[in-house]
Amino acid sequence: MATNAYFKSAFSKHRCLIPADGWYEWIKDSKPKQPHYLCRKDREPMFFAGIFAERDDGSLGCAIVTEPGRGSAAEVHDRMPLILDDDSLEHWLAPDITDRETIKQMVRHIDASLLEHWPVSTKVNKPSEGQSEELINPA
């Protein structure tokens, strides 16, 4: 976690939670690239570990912390968002915890067995399709 010098300060001082129902990944070796939707099996919302920082122009930038793909998510992509378990949410946001090793000890990801994925329509590749719920239906 936080190995890139650009993110070290944000990792120590500017952590946030990014709520999500799921996310898309594309299988690289398929032609055309086949998108998959990944989510919790129980369809409960999840919280991605995030960091934020002020950019040179004064605006805020945000990034999702990633980790190596685990469980079924690894079948689709070699990386995935760091999805925090419920007991880690307060620790992740605690402003008094700034040491990288302490954060790593206190924060846990959800069990990979809670995740599933399925192929979805390539319409997700087109911004003109909007954000319709049908885009997460199995292809």
C-alpha positions as CSV (number, residue, x, y, z in Angstrom):
1,M,0.0,0.0,0.0
2,A,1.1,3.5,-0.8
3,T,4.4,2.7,-2.5
4,N,4.2,5.5,-5.0
5,A,5.8,8.7,-3.7
6,Y,2.9,10.8,-5.2
7,F,0.4,9.0,-3.0
8,K,2.3,8.6,0.3
9,S,1.1,11.9,1.8
10,A,-2.5,11.3,0.7
11,F,-2.3,7.8,2.1
12,S,-1.2,9.1,5.5
13,K,-3.5,12.1,5.8
14,H,-6.3,12.1,3.2
15,R,-8.1,8.8,3.2
16,C,-11.7,8.4,2.1
17,L,-14.4,5.8,1.4
18,I,-15.9,5.3,-2.0
19,P,-19.3,3.6,-1.9
20,A,-20.1,1.2,-4.7
21,D,-22.5,-1.5,-5.8
22,G,-19.9,-3.0,-8.1
23,W,-17.4,-2.2,-10.8
24,Y,-16.5,-3.2,-14.4
25,E,-13.3,-4.9,-15.5
26,W,-12.4,-6.1,-19.0
27,I,-10.8,-9.4,-19.9
28,K,-7.8,-8.4,-21.8
29,D,-7.3,-11.4,-24.0
30,S,-10.9,-11.4,-25.4
31,K,-11.7,-9.8,-28.7
32,P,-13.6,-7.6,-28.5
33,K,-12.7,-6.9,-24.9
34,Q,-15.4,-8.5,-22.8
35,P,-16.6,-6.4,-19.9
36,H,-17.5,-8.1,-16.7
37,Y,-19.5,-6.7,-13.7
38,L,-18.1,-7.6,-10.3
39,C,-20.1,-7.2,-7.1
40,R,-20.9,-8.8,-3.8
41,K,-22.9,-12.0,-4.0
42,D,-25.4,-10.6,-1.4
43,R,-25.6,-7.3,-3.5
44,E,-24.8,-5.3,-0.4
45,P,-23.0,-2.0,-1.0
46,M,-19.2,-2.1,-0.5
47,F,-16.7,0.6,0.3
48,F,-13.5,1.0,-1.7
49,A,-10.5,2.5,0.1
50,G,-9.7,5.8,-1.4
51,I,-7.3,8.7,-1.1
52,F,-7.6,12.3,-2.1
53,A,-5.3,15.3,-2.6
54,E,-5.4,18.8,-3.8
55,R,-4.1,19.2,-7.3
56,D,-1.9,22.1,-8.6
57,D,-5.0,23.9,-9.9
58,G,-6.7,23.8,-6.5
59,S,-9.2,21.1,-7.4
60,L,-9.4,17.8,-5.5
61,G,-8.3,14.6,-7.1
62,C,-9.3,11.1,-5.8
63,A,-7.9,7.6,-6.4
64,I,-9.1,4.1,-5.5
65,V,-6.5,2.1,-3.7
66,T,-6.0,-1.3,-5.5
67,E,-4.6,-4.6,-4.5
68,P,-3.8,-7.9,-6.4
69,G,-6.9,-9.6,-7.7
70,R,-8.3,-12.2,-5.3
71,G,-10.9,-14.9,-5.6
72,S,-13.1,-14.8,-8.7
73,A,-12.0,-11.2,-9.4
74,A,-8.6,-12.6,-10.3
75,E,-10.2,-14.5,-13.2
76,V,-11.0,-11.2,-14.8
77,H,-8.1,-8.9,-13.9
78,D,-4.8,-9.0,-12.0
79,R,-5.8,-5.9,-9.9
80,M,-9.0,-5.0,-8.0
81,P,-10.1,-2.2,-5.6
82,L,-9.2,-2.6,-2.0
83,I,-12.7,-3.3,-0.6
84,L,-12.7,-2.7,3.1
85,D,-14.5,-5.0,5.6
86,D,-17.0,-3.3,7.9
87,D,-14.7,-3.4,10.9
88,S,-12.0,-1.5,9.0
89,L,-14.1,1.5,7.9
90,E,-13.5,3.7,11.0
91,H,-9.8,2.7,11.1
92,W,-9.4,3.7,7.5
93,L,-10.9,7.2,8.2
94,A,-9.2,7.8,11.6
95,P,-7.1,11.0,11.2
96,D,-4.8,10.1,14.0
97,I,-3.6,6.9,12.3
98,T,-1.0,8.1,9.8
99,D,1.7,5.4,9.9
100,R,1.7,3.1,6.9
101,E,2.4,-0.1,8.9
102,T,-0.2,0.7,11.5
103,I,-2.8,1.2,8.8
104,K,-1.8,-2.1,7.2
105,Q,-2.3,-3.9,10.5
106,M,-5.7,-2.3,11.3
107,V,-7.3,-2.4,7.9
108,R,-8.7,-5.6,6.3
109,H,-10.3,-6.3,2.9
110,I,-13.5,-8.3,2.6
111,D,-13.3,-12.0,2.1
112,A,-12.8,-12.7,-1.7
113,S,-15.5,-15.5,-1.5
114,L,-18.1,-12.7,-1.1
115,L,-17.5,-11.6,-4.7
116,E,-18.8,-12.7,-8.0
117,H,-18.8,-11.6,-11.6
118,W,-20.5,-12.2,-15.0
119,P,-20.1,-10.9,-18.5
120,V,-22.2,-7.9,-19.5
121,S,-23.0,-6.1,-22.8
122,T,-20.2,-4.3,-24.6
123,K,-22.6,-1.3,-24.4
124,V,-20.7,-0.4,-21.2
125,N,-17.9,0.7,-23.5
126,K,-20.0,3.5,-25.0
127,P,-20.5,6.6,-22.9
128,S,-23.6,7.4,-25.0
129,E,-25.4,4.4,-23.4
130,G,-25.5,6.3,-20.1
131,Q,-25.7,4.5,-16.7
132,S,-28.8,2.3,-17.1
133,E,-29.2,-0.6,-14.7
134,E,-29.6,-2.9,-17.6
135,L,-25.9,-2.5,-18.3
136,I,-25.1,-4.8,-15.3
137,N,-27.5,-7.6,-16.6
138,P,-25.7,-10.8,-17.8
139,A,-24.9,-10.7,-21.5
